[in-house]
Amino acid sequence: MRFELYVDVALARDLPELKLRRGDLVKLVDHHVAPDGEEGYSIEVFNAVGDTIAASTVPASALEPLREDEVLSVRPLAKVG
């Protein structure tokens, strides 16, 4: 699926290397096509107060559009305890 740039989308899978989980909100900042033809995006991740906490690239398959029947929520980034 091709996404518009500078929109929010959800992660379709966990990204443990970034401490991100499926459903976390990310902003799309660039579109890439790998030599093998796979589409991907540069993403930026913000905390609840708007500070950038991560930037990375992911394949398009790791993203999903937001839906009307979803509700946003917050969670701690680091595992507590």
C-alpha positions in Angstrom: 0.0 0.0 0.0 1.3 3.5 -0.9 0.9 6.1 1.8 0.9 9.9 1.6 3.9 11.6 3.3 3.6 13.5 6.5 0.7 11.6 7.8 0.3 9.4 10.9 0.0 5.6 10.5 0.2 2.7 12.9 2.9 0.0 13.1 1.6 -3.3 11.9 4.2 -5.2 13.9 6.6 -4.8 16.8 10.0 -3.1 16.3 11.8 -4.3 19.4 15.1 -2.7 18.4 13.3 0.7 18.8 11.1 -0.4 21.8 8.0 0.1 19.6 5.0 -2.1 19.5 2.3 -2.9 17.0 -0.3 -0.1 17.0 2.2 2.6 18.0 1.7 5.9 16.0 4.5 7.0 13.6 4.8 9.9 11.1 5.9 9.1 7.5 8.6 11.5 6.4 10.0 9.9 3.2 9.3 7.2 0.7 11.9 4.7 -0.6 12.1 1.9 -3.1 14.8 -0.7 -2.5 16.8 -2.2 -5.4 14.7 -5.3 -5.0 11.5 -3.2 -5.6 10.2 -3.3 -2.0 8.7 -0.1 -0.9 9.6 1.4 2.4 9.3 4.6 4.4 11.4 6.7 6.8 9.4 7.2 10.0 9.7 9.5 12.9 8.3 8.6 16.3 7.2 11.2 18.9 6.5 10.8 22.6 3.3 12.1 24.1 4.5 15.6 24.5 5.9 15.9 20.9 9.6 15.2 21.3 11.2 13.0 18.7 12.3 9.7 20.3 13.1 7.6 17.2 13.7 7.8 13.5 14.2 4.8 11.3 13.2 3.1 8.0 10.7 0.3 7.7 9.1 -1.6 4.8 5.6 -0.6 3.8 4.4 -4.0 5.1 5.3 -2.8 8.7 2.7 0.0 8.4 -1.1 0.2 8.4 -3.5 3.1 8.0 -5.4 4.5 10.9 -9.1 3.6 11.1 -12.2 5.3 12.4 -12.9 2.6 14.9 -9.6 3.0 16.6 -8.8 5.0 19.7 -5.4 6.5 20.6 -3.8 5.7 23.9 -0.4 6.1 25.6 2.0 3.7 27.2 5.5 4.0 28.8 8.3 3.4 26.3 10.6 1.6 28.7 9.4 -1.5 30.5 8.7 -0.6 34.1 9.8 -2.9 36.9 
